[in-house]
Amino acid sequence: MSQSVEVMVGGVRLNVNTDDDPSRVRAAADLVQEKFVALQQSGTIIDTSKIWALIALNLADELLSQDEVNPELMQNIILTLDQAVAQAEGLANVSLR
């Protein structure tokens, strides 16, 4: 059963629908908020869109550098990429006439 969880990240209030434990969503929001505040307080980045981009890149890098990769997650990623490639190939073969 999906639940709505309200969190505040980087001054933005979000309502997140989730089937997970709401405390997990809050923990994720807290982690992102910590990273947001750290980058904001560094004083080197003023543009919040750049802060968000760096947070996304850092979290993606942490995910990719984990020692143990979830095989089911990787299979889902591969399947999604295969579908995207197939769709792109199909578009490339469409006649423009």
C-alpha positions as CSV (number, residue, x, y, z in Angstrom):
1,M,0.0,0.0,0.0
2,S,1.5,3.3,-1.1
3,Q,2.0,6.0,1.5
4,S,2.7,9.7,1.1
5,V,5.7,10.9,3.1
6,E,6.5,14.7,3.3
7,V,10.1,15.7,3.4
8,M,12.1,18.9,3.1
9,V,15.3,18.9,1.1
10,G,17.3,22.0,0.2
11,G,14.3,24.2,1.1
12,V,12.0,22.2,-1.2
13,R,9.0,20.5,0.3
14,L,8.3,17.2,-1.4
15,N,5.5,14.6,-1.0
16,V,7.0,11.2,-1.9
17,N,4.7,8.2,-2.6
18,T,6.3,5.0,-1.4
19,D,5.6,1.4,-0.6
20,D,8.7,1.4,1.6
21,D,8.9,2.2,5.2
22,P,8.5,6.0,5.6
23,S,11.5,6.2,7.8
24,R,13.6,5.0,4.9
25,V,12.4,7.9,2.8
26,R,13.1,10.3,5.6
27,A,16.6,8.8,6.1
28,A,17.3,9.3,2.3
29,A,16.0,12.9,2.5
30,D,18.2,13.5,5.6
31,L,21.3,12.2,3.7
32,V,20.6,14.4,0.7
33,Q,20.0,17.4,3.0
34,E,23.3,16.8,4.7
35,K,25.1,16.8,1.4
36,F,23.2,19.9,0.3
37,V,24.1,21.9,3.4
38,A,27.8,20.8,3.2
39,L,28.1,22.0,-0.4
40,Q,26.1,25.2,0.3
41,Q,28.3,26.0,3.3
42,S,31.5,25.4,1.3
43,G,30.8,28.8,-0.3
44,T,32.3,27.7,-3.6
45,I,28.9,27.0,-5.3
46,I,26.1,29.5,-5.3
47,D,23.8,28.1,-8.0
48,T,21.5,25.5,-6.3
49,S,21.1,23.6,-9.6
50,K,24.8,22.9,-9.6
51,I,24.6,21.8,-6.0
52,W,21.8,19.3,-7.0
53,A,23.9,18.1,-9.9
54,L,26.9,17.5,-7.7
55,I,24.8,15.6,-5.1
56,A,23.4,13.4,-7.8
57,L,26.8,12.7,-9.3
58,N,28.3,12.0,-5.8
59,L,25.5,9.6,-4.8
60,A,25.7,7.8,-8.2
61,D,29.4,7.4,-7.8
62,E,28.9,6.0,-4.3
63,L,26.4,3.6,-5.6
64,L,28.6,2.5,-8.5
65,S,31.6,2.0,-6.2
66,Q,29.9,-0.3,-3.8
67,D,31.7,-3.6,-3.4
68,E,28.6,-5.6,-3.6
69,V,26.3,-5.0,-6.5
70,N,22.7,-6.2,-6.3
71,P,22.3,-8.6,-9.2
72,E,18.6,-8.0,-9.6
73,L,19.1,-4.3,-9.7
74,M,21.8,-4.7,-12.3
75,Q,19.5,-7.0,-14.4
76,N,16.8,-4.3,-14.3
77,I,19.2,-1.6,-15.4
78,I,20.5,-3.8,-18.2
79,L,16.9,-4.6,-19.3
80,T,16.0,-0.9,-19.3
81,L,19.1,0.0,-21.3
82,D,18.4,-2.8,-23.8
83,Q,14.8,-1.4,-24.2
84,A,16.1,2.1,-24.7
85,V,18.6,1.0,-27.3
86,A,16.0,-1.0,-29.2
87,Q,13.7,2.0,-29.2
88,A,16.5,4.2,-30.4
89,E,17.4,1.7,-33.2
90,G,13.8,1.6,-34.2
91,L,13.6,5.4,-34.4
92,A,16.8,5.4,-36.4
93,N,15.3,3.1,-39.0
94,V,12.1,5.2,-39.5
95,S,11.9,6.8,-43.0
96,L,11.7,10.6,-42.9
97,R,9.6,10.7,-46.1
